[in-house]
Amino acid sequence: MNKGLIGKKIGMTQIFADDGRRIPVTVVEAGPCVVIQKKTKEKDGYNAVQVGFGAKEAAKANSATVGHCKAAGSGAFSFFRELRVDNVDSYNVGDVLNADLFAAGDVIDVTGTSIGKGFQGVIKRWGFKGGRSSHGSRFHRAPGSIGCSATPSRVFKNKKMPGQLGNERVTVQRLKVVRVDAADNLILVSGAIPGSTNGLVFIKDSVKAKK
């Protein structure tokens, strides 16, 4: 059965293992998440549960959101995600999922929105080498030739060009849970995860973890 939680990235710090190793970790406030809706294969074509995160005042939410969350009996929420599960009968609408859903040693995938860096050139965006820095070369950080003139008389799609860098959905796979603080709903993940501080992240079981 798959496990998943919506969380908020708090920041990075470091902890020390029992053998004295220093481990850089990212702190994630995971949950509490409330089960808002169950979807079944007979009715919707697949088995999943929808969870809500980030309590929101009903007065600040639209009527559609309030009505959608009414069955859970926990108010309105700001964020919603679906989690594919094998057996939806293990969940009930209104159930609360906390950080203790995961344990130290679990291998997870973390999805978030990467930090936006604005419009960037090919050197920063794609790692191009660029030209020589000496005077008179007139070629320093430009992309250079991007295609032929007569054939094919166009620029191919997906050509590495200047453009917006970051601010896209990124998933980092096979990260390890180092520690879980169930009292404060904190999960300490080894290494870095995408997104900025206070950014929304989605934690779930790794799809490539070794059995």
Secondary structure as GFF3:
##gff-version 3
##sequence-region A 1 211
A	DSSP	beta_strand	4	16	.	.	.	ID=ss1
A	DSSP	beta_strand	22	30	.	.	.	ID=ss2
A	DSSP	beta_strand	33	39	.	.	.	ID=ss3
A	DSSP	alpha_helix	41	44	.	.	.	ID=ss4
A	DSSP	beta_strand	48	56	.	.	.	ID=ss5
A	DSSP	three_ten_helix	58	60	.	.	.	ID=ss6
A	DSSP	alpha_helix	63	69	.	.	.	ID=ss7
A	DSSP	three_ten_helix	70	72	.	.	.	ID=ss8
A	DSSP	beta_strand	76	84	.	.	.	ID=ss9
A	DSSP	three_ten_helix	88	90	.	.	.	ID=ss10
A	DSSP	beta_strand	96	97	.	.	.	ID=ss11
A	DSSP	three_ten_helix	99	101	.	.	.	ID=ss12
A	DSSP	beta_strand	107	113	.	.	.	ID=ss13
A	DSSP	beta_strand	118	120	.	.	.	ID=ss14
A	DSSP	alpha_helix	122	126	.	.	.	ID=ss15
A	DSSP	beta_strand	163	165	.	.	.	ID=ss16
A	DSSP	beta_strand	169	181	.	.	.	ID=ss17
A	DSSP	beta_strand	186	190	.	.	.	ID=ss18
A	DSSP	beta_strand	200	205	.	.	.	ID=ss19
###
